[in-house]
Amino acid sequence: MKRRKCAKCGAGLTSKDVLKMKFEDGSWQVVPLPVCPDCLVKQMIEQARRSTY
C-alpha cells in the first residue's frame, strides 16, 4: 500500500484516517481522507466560522 501524507501539513496518514459512510441499503463505502485528523478539525472550524459571519 502506498504511504499517504496529509495534503496540508505533510503528516503521515494511516489506514485509520478514512471516512466511512453507511448507505440506506446497509452497504458501506470507505473514502481515504486527504488530510490528517488535526487539519480536518481545523478546516471544519474555519468553515464554521466563515458561515456564521
TAPE-V801057 format. One record per backbone hydrogen bond with DSSP energy under -1.0 kcal/mol. CO is the residue of the C=O (numbers start at 1). NH is the residue of the N-H. E is the energy in kcal/mol with one decimal. If there is no record, write none. Layout:
co->CO nh->NH e->E
co->CO nh->NH e->E
//
This chain:
co->4 nh->13 e->-2.5
co->11 nh->6 e->-2.9
co->14 nh->17 e->-1.3
co->16 nh->18 e->-1.8
co->17 nh->33 e->-1.9
co->19 nh->31 e->-2.7
co->21 nh->29 e->-2.3
co->23 nh->26 e->-2.2
co->27 nh->23 e->-2.9
co->29 nh->21 e->-2.8
co->31 nh->19 e->-3.0
co->34 nh->7 e->-2.4
co->36 nh->40 e->-2.4
co->37 nh->41 e->-2.3
co->38 nh->42 e->-2.2
co->39 nh->43 e->-2.5
co->40 nh->44 e->-2.3
co->41 nh->45 e->-2.5
co->42 nh->46 e->-2.3
co->43 nh->47 e->-2.1
co->44 nh->48 e->-2.1
co->45 nh->49 e->-2.3
co->46 nh->50 e->-2.2
co->47 nh->51 e->-1.8
co->48 nh->52 e->-1.0
//
